[in-house]
């Protein structure tokens, strides 16, 4: 096997190494629409409970409801799985909110309705889905009460919140 000269080997290693902040900034110099101040942020971002709920939990809750209303059981099962994962993530990212321990609060308020939703989706039972979805929504509101945020009220759907997405199942 041929040995590469050290200079070539060093250049290959340097090219494969991750870019440092200033190297990343240099890489973006002169690119249209790139503000170098935004590329090389020094701040670490830790979203709060409100951001996580609004950005991740609430859309999953809405999409689950829309899929169930359309009786799109495959998509409802998908969104329920995503909602479960999101609640798990929130419980790991935010340990406490005030005096409220988040993971146990989530488990106490939404675990049972999520299990009921799972059963309703597997059985393709519209009435059971509607009841379990109502119970999930009530669980969310109970958690908001426990978190000392009674002004945050989740309600049943009253229209398409995602007008650019089709929720009706495709014919098989």
N, C-alpha and C positions, 0 to 999 in steps of 0.2 A: 504494500500500500504506500502511496506517495505521501510524503509529509508536506503540509502547506507551510510556507514561510510564516513566521510569527506575525508579521504585519498584516497579512491577509487573514489569518485566523482571528486576530484581535478585531479587525474590521467586521468580520462576519458575526462575531459575538456581540459587538456593539450594535450592529444593525438589528439583531434579533432581540435585544434587551428592551424591556418596556421603557417608554419615554418618560423622563422626569417632567415635572411641571413646567420648567422653563423650556425644555426641549419641545413639549407639547405646544407651548405658546409660539415658539419659533416655527413649528410645523404649520400653524394656522395663519402666520403673518401673510398679509396680502390677499387672503381669501375673501371674496365679497360676502358681506353679511355676517362676518365673524368679528365679534367684539372681543379683543384679547383679554379685557378685564373680566368677561364672563367665563372664558375658557379656563383660567387659572385661579379659581376661587380658593380662598384660604379657609372659608367657613365650612364646618361640617354640619350637615342638615339632619336633624332628628325630628321627624314629624310628631306632632302631638296627637292625642286621642281624637280630637275633633277632626283633624286632617285625615287621619286613617279611616274614621267612620264615614266621612263625607266622600272621600276619594275612592274608597275600596269597598266598604261594607254596603253602603246605601245603594250603589249601582247594582251590586249582586242581588240584593233584596228585591229591587225593582224588576230586574230581568227575570228572576225566579218567578215573581208574581205574574209577569206578562207571559212567560212560557206556560205556566200553569193555566192561566186564563184561556190561552189558545189551545190547551190540551196537547202541547208539544212535549210529550213525556221524555223524549231523548234529551231535548235541550234543558228541560227542567232538572233532569238528573245531573247534567253537566253543571248548571248554575248552582245547584245545591252543593255539589262537591267543591266548587270554587268558593262558595260562601263559608263552608266548613273550614277550608284552608285559610281563608282570610280571617275568620274569627281566631283561629289558632295563632296566626301571625300577630294579630293585634295583642293577644294575651302574652305573647313573648316580647313584643317590642315595648309595650307599656305595662309595667308591673303594677303600678298604683296610680290612681287618679284621686288626688286628695287622700281620703282615708279608705277609699274603695279599692280592693284588690281585684284587678281586671279579669284575669283568667277565671277565678272562681265565680265572679259575677256573671261572666258570659256563660259559663257552664250551668249555673243555677237558673238562668233566665231563658236560654235558647236551646239547650241540649235536648230536652224532651220534645219541643215542637219540631226540631230538625229531624229527630228520629221518626216522628209521626209523618213528616213530609216525605222522608225516604220511603216509608211503607206505602204511603198514598201514591207516590210516583211509580213504584214498582208494581202496584196493583192497578195503576191507571184509573184511580178512583177520584173523579172530580169533586164529589162532596167531601171526602176525607182530605183532599188537597186543600180545598177552600177553608175548611175548619183549621187544619194545621197551619196554614199560612196566616190566618187570623190570630192563632195562638202565638206564632212567631212574632208577629207585629206587636201583639200585647206584651210579649217578653221583652222586646226591644224597649218599649215604653216603661216597663217595670225597672229595667236596668237604668234608664235615664233618671227615673225617680230616685233610685238608690244612689246615683252619682251626684245627686243634688242639682240636676238639670231638668226639672219638670217642664221647662219651656220647650224642650226638644220632643216633639210628638210625631211619631211615624204613623201613617194612616194607610188604609187600603187604597189600591190604585184607582185612579179615575181618568185614565187616558194614557196614551203611549208617550212615555218619557224619552224613548229612543226612536224618533220617527224615521230614522234612516236604517233601521234593522227590521227584518221580517221575523215575526214570531210564530206565524202559522207553520205547522209541520209540512214538509214536502211529501207528496204522495209517494208511497213505496211501491 
